[in-house]
Amino acid sequence: MTDPVIFQKSPMPIEVEEGKTYFWCACGKSAKQPFCDGSHKDTGIAPVKITAEATKKMFFCGCKASAKAPLCDGSHNKL
């Protein structure tokens, strides 16, 4: 597998906690979207690690096409 699965064509607003590390699903196969559950094995696509700098709402990419992964950059509007 070289292309990720489009999970949804919109961002996923998630409240993150300062100092906590998250692993964003880059393959689109995780059942725990937008975060990794290990489903990427054998896809050649690795999750993206992000550590929250503040407790706040962040908008994670749901289409897996963002150039600013793991955050949404509006790429879903072009799919």
N, C-alpha and C positions, 0 to 999 in steps of 0.2 A: 504494500500500500504506500503510495507516495502522496496522495492528496487526502486532506482531512475530510471527514464527513461534516456537512453543514448541519449543526444541531438546530439552530433557529436563525431567522433573518432579522434579529433585533438584539440590542444589548441586554445584558442580565445585571440589573442593579442588585448589589450585595453589600451589606454592612460588614466592613472588616474591622478588626481590632488592632490597635497600635502594637507593633512588635511581633505580631503573629505572622507565621510563614504559611503561605498558601501555594498549592501547585495547581495551576490552571491547565485544564485538559486541552491539548492542542490537536488531538486526533479526532475529536468529536464523538468518540464511542463510549465515553464514561456514562454510567447511570447516575452519577452524582454531579451533573453539570452545574456550574461551569468548572468544577474541580475534578481532578484526576482520581480514578478508582483502580488504576492499573490496567485498564482495557487496551492501552496502547502497545502492549507487548506484541512483538512481531510485526508492528506497523512501520517501524523506522522513524516514528514521530515521538519525540519526548515531551513531557509536560514542561511548562514554564514556571519557574520558581519566582515568587514575589513576596516580599516582606512589607507589611503595611507600615507606613511612616506615621500614620495617625488613625484614630478611630473615626471612620467616615464611610459614606456610601461611595462605592466605586462601580463603574459600569464595565463589566467584563464582556469581551467579544463572544457572541453566540454563534457567529457564522464561520469562525476559525480562519478568516481571511484578512484580519486587521494587520496593518504594517506596524502598529503600536502594541502588538500582543504583549500581555494578555488583555489589554484594555481596548475598548471599541474605538474605532476611528471613522466609522460611518461606511466602511467597505460593504456592508450588507445592502446598502442602497444601490449598489452596482451589480448585484447578483441576479 
